[in-house]
Amino acid sequence: MMFHSTELMNLKQLDEAENLRRKILHIMELSKGWDSFGTTMAAVQLSVTVVTLGKLRESEELLQRCLAVRKKILSEDHIQVASILVYLAKLSLLRIISDIKVNNDLCRSHLVRGKRLVNDSIRIAEKILNPLREDQKKPKNAFGIELERRIAATGILVCFPPTHKGIYLPLICS
């Protein structure tokens, strides 16, 4: 079903993709509950779809739930928590764009929130790439898993280059 929904997204059949991804999330909720990694993956996919349809508030609510679950299942400083923070930061920027003509104060609050989310994701990525001495002494995960974490952390830093920290815009990531 997930493959089919991805194909629908690629074909720009967004309404059908949204309906299918809602069904997937519903099935995951019933079978595994909200406190599972699989359910959060389905919710992130639905979030991406509803953003494409312009439903920013619903997307943010889904991502907030995913963030809470991943923090509980994994840890506050896990790379997958950082990836949700990046999604939320991008969503804050989209909300600025949609609210800019309506309310300047609201735009400012979205900018402050986006800035905080970016800083948190950068902090997590840098911690993964530059572990503390005591972390280096701990036994490492399998080499492949550690390499994947480092690649993901590098991807986050590519989205927000250190030379542009004052701007807080995702320059490369889409």
C-alpha positions as CSV (number, residue, x, y, z in Angstrom):
1,M,0.0,0.0,0.0
2,M,2.9,2.4,0.8
3,F,4.5,1.7,-2.6
4,H,1.2,2.4,-4.3
5,S,0.7,5.6,-2.4
6,T,4.2,6.8,-3.4
7,E,3.3,6.0,-7.0
8,L,0.1,8.1,-6.7
9,M,2.2,11.0,-5.3
10,N,4.6,10.7,-8.3
11,L,1.6,10.8,-10.6
12,K,0.3,13.9,-8.9
13,Q,-2.9,12.1,-7.8
14,L,-2.7,13.7,-4.4
15,D,-6.3,13.1,-3.2
16,E,-6.0,9.4,-3.8
17,A,-2.6,9.3,-2.2
18,E,-3.9,11.1,0.8
19,N,-6.8,8.7,1.2
20,L,-4.6,5.7,0.9
21,R,-2.0,7.0,3.4
22,R,-4.9,7.8,5.8
23,K,-5.9,4.1,5.5
24,I,-2.3,3.0,6.1
25,L,-2.1,5.1,9.2
26,H,-5.4,3.9,10.4
27,I,-4.3,0.2,10.0
28,M,-1.1,0.9,11.8
29,E,-2.9,2.6,14.7
30,L,-5.2,-0.3,15.1
31,S,-2.5,-3.0,14.8
32,K,0.4,-1.4,16.6
33,G,-1.0,1.7,18.4
34,W,0.5,5.2,18.2
35,D,3.6,4.3,20.2
36,S,5.3,2.3,17.5
37,F,7.9,3.3,15.0
38,G,5.9,1.9,12.1
39,T,2.9,4.1,12.9
40,T,5.1,7.2,13.1
41,M,6.6,6.4,9.7
42,A,3.0,6.2,8.3
43,A,2.1,9.5,9.9
44,V,5.2,11.2,8.5
45,Q,4.3,10.0,5.0
46,L,0.7,11.3,5.5
47,S,2.2,14.6,6.8
48,V,4.2,15.0,3.6
49,T,1.1,14.4,1.5
50,V,-1.1,16.8,3.4
51,V,1.6,19.5,3.2
52,T,1.5,19.1,-0.6
53,L,-2.3,19.7,-0.4
54,G,-1.7,22.9,1.6
55,K,-3.0,21.5,5.0
56,L,-0.2,22.9,7.1
57,R,-1.9,22.7,10.5
58,E,-2.8,19.1,10.1
59,S,0.7,18.2,9.0
60,E,2.2,20.0,12.0
61,E,-0.1,18.1,14.4
62,L,0.9,14.8,12.9
63,L,4.6,15.7,13.1
64,Q,4.3,16.8,16.7
65,R,2.7,13.4,17.6
66,C,5.5,11.7,15.7
67,L,8.2,13.7,17.5
68,A,6.7,12.9,20.9
69,V,6.6,9.2,20.1
70,R,10.1,9.0,18.7
71,K,11.5,10.9,21.7
72,K,9.9,8.3,23.9
73,I,10.9,5.3,21.9
74,L,14.4,6.4,20.9
75,S,16.0,9.3,22.7
76,E,16.0,13.1,22.7
77,D,19.2,13.1,20.7
78,H,18.5,10.4,18.1
79,I,19.0,11.2,14.4
80,Q,15.4,10.4,13.6
81,V,14.3,13.0,16.2
82,A,16.5,15.4,14.4
83,S,14.9,14.5,11.0
84,I,11.4,15.3,12.4
85,L,12.7,18.6,13.7
86,V,13.9,19.4,10.2
87,Y,10.4,18.7,8.8
88,L,8.9,20.9,11.5
89,A,11.3,23.7,10.7
90,K,10.4,23.5,7.0
91,L,6.8,23.6,8.0
92,S,7.4,26.7,10.1
93,L,8.9,28.4,7.0
94,L,5.9,27.4,4.9
95,R,3.6,28.8,7.6
96,I,5.5,32.1,7.5
97,I,4.9,32.3,3.7
98,S,1.2,31.5,4.1
99,D,0.7,34.0,7.0
100,I,2.9,36.9,5.9
101,K,0.0,38.9,4.5
102,V,-2.2,38.2,7.4
103,N,-0.3,38.8,10.6
104,N,3.3,39.9,11.0
105,D,3.4,38.9,14.7
106,L,2.4,35.4,13.8
107,C,5.1,35.2,11.2
108,R,7.6,36.3,13.8
109,S,6.5,33.5,16.1
110,H,6.9,31.0,13.3
111,L,10.4,32.3,12.6
112,V,11.4,32.0,16.2
113,R,10.0,28.5,16.4
114,G,11.7,27.5,13.1
115,K,15.0,28.9,14.4
116,R,14.8,26.9,17.6
117,L,13.9,23.7,15.6
118,V,16.9,24.2,13.3
119,N,19.2,24.8,16.2
120,D,18.0,21.6,17.9
121,S,18.4,19.5,14.7
122,I,21.9,21.0,14.2
123,R,22.9,20.2,17.8
124,I,21.8,16.6,17.4
125,A,23.6,16.2,14.1
126,E,26.8,17.7,15.4
127,K,26.7,15.5,18.5
128,I,26.5,12.4,16.2
129,L,29.4,13.6,14.0
130,N,31.5,14.8,17.0
131,P,30.9,12.5,19.9
132,L,32.2,13.3,23.3
133,R,35.2,11.4,24.6
134,E,33.1,9.2,27.0
135,D,30.8,8.4,24.0
136,Q,33.8,7.3,21.9
137,K,34.8,4.8,24.6
138,K,31.4,3.0,24.5
139,P,31.1,0.1,22.2
140,K,29.9,1.2,18.8
141,N,26.9,-0.2,16.9
142,A,27.5,-2.2,13.8
143,F,29.6,-0.3,11.3
144,G,26.8,0.0,8.8
145,I,24.4,1.5,11.3
146,E,26.9,4.0,12.5
147,L,27.8,5.0,9.0
148,E,24.0,5.5,8.2
149,R,23.7,7.7,11.3
150,R,26.7,9.8,10.2
151,I,25.3,10.2,6.7
152,A,21.9,11.3,8.0
153,A,23.6,13.8,10.3
154,T,25.6,15.2,7.5
155,G,22.4,15.5,5.4
156,I,20.9,17.7,8.2
157,L,24.0,19.9,8.3
158,V,23.9,20.2,4.5
159,C,20.3,21.5,4.8
160,F,21.5,24.2,7.2
161,P,25.1,25.1,6.5
162,P,27.1,26.5,9.4
163,T,28.1,29.5,7.4
164,H,24.4,30.4,7.1
165,K,23.3,29.8,10.7
166,G,22.1,33.3,11.0
167,I,19.6,32.9,8.1
168,Y,18.0,29.6,9.3
169,L,16.6,28.6,5.9
170,P,16.8,25.2,4.4
171,L,19.1,26.1,1.5
172,I,19.4,22.8,-0.3
173,C,16.9,20.3,1.1
174,S,13.5,20.0,-0.5
